[in-house]
Amino acid sequence: MKVDLLLHLPNSKDPIVIHDAVVRWSGSRGIGIEFPSLSPPYQEQLEWAIQQLETRAAHAGNLRRAAAARNHLDDGRRPIT
């Protein structure tokens, strides 16, 4: 299936318009879309936005792991093994 997309990226005034993107998979947890003809400036913008989202997700994951570790400490402040 082909779709046209309008992507509004953070820190970007104008959206990216993508014509004829190809839906490769879809399911209850997301969707996979291929952009067969994305011009270089838009490709760079999209890659930057994805990198920022991945960095934020990694940071949030680290915070969740640290909180989980704190919840698994005993009264002696040592990890329970």
Protein Blocks (a to p, Z undefined) as FASTA:
>chain_A
ZZddddddehifbacddehiacfbdcfkbccdddfbacfklmmmmmmmmmmmmmmmmmmm
mmmmmmmmmmmpcfkopacZZ
